Amino acid sequence: MSAKVVLYSKPGCHLCDDAHAVLDEVQRELPFELDVRDISKSRKLIEAYGLDIPVVTIDGVEAFRHRLTADQLRAALGARTGSGPE
């Protein structure tokens, strides 16, 4: 079963664009479900995240805030599945 990864972002956020690019890169190597949520369309999400975006969760647990690298994401996904680097 693959992980469910959620990216909380909004249009015009360059850090969000960077995070999305990293997610796309890693998704080509490792299977996971990606859901991108635009916080600007939800008052609840704006209140929860405000300017603290992007936020990336893995299976409902916050894994990254603001920045992430492909290596960090691979490690987080590997830790979740138990198949991380040895």
N, C-alpha and C positions, 0 to 999 in steps of 0.2 A: 504494500500500500504506500502510495507516495504522500509526501507532506503537503499540507495546505499552507501556502504562503500568501499573506495579504500585505499589499503596499498601500499605506494611507498617504495620499498626496493631494495636490491641487494643481491646476493649470498655472503656468508661469513660474513654477518653482524649479530652479535649476538643479538644486540638490535632489529633488524628486526625479528629475529627468536622468540624473547620474545613477541614482539607485535603480531605476527601471532598466537602464542599460546593463547594469551588473546582473540584475535578475534574469534578463533575457539571455545574456551570455552563459550564465551557469545553467539555465534551463535547457540549453542545447546539449549539455553534457549529462545532467542529472534530472531524472523525472520528478517534477513536482507540479502541483496545481497552483496557478497564480491568479489572484483576484486583486485588481487595482481598484481602490475606492477613492473617489473624489470627495474630500472632506467638505468642500465648499457647497455641496448639495445637501448637507445635513447639519442642522444646528447642533445636534448631539455630538457629532464628530468634530465640529469646530470647537465646541467647548472642551472636548476631551484632548484634542491635539493642538489646536491653535497654530502657533508658529513653530511648534516642535516637530515639524515634518521634514523629511519623510520618516515614517515609522514602518518597520517591517516586523510582522509577526510570523511565527512558524507554529502551526497547529494551535493557534490561539494564545501563544506566549510571546511577549515582546522580545525580539532578538536584536534589533538594531534601531537606532534613532539618529537621524541626521546623515550619517555616512556609513557605508559598508564597502568592503572590497570583495572581489570574487573569491579570494582565498578564505576570507572570514565566513562568507556564505557557504562555501563548500564544507568547511569545518563544522558549522552549525548544523547543516543538513546531515552530515556524516555522523555527528554526535547523536542526532535524533534517531537515526536508523541503526546506530551501532557499527557503521561501516567507515568510520573516520580514519584518518591516517594513523599508521602504526608506528 
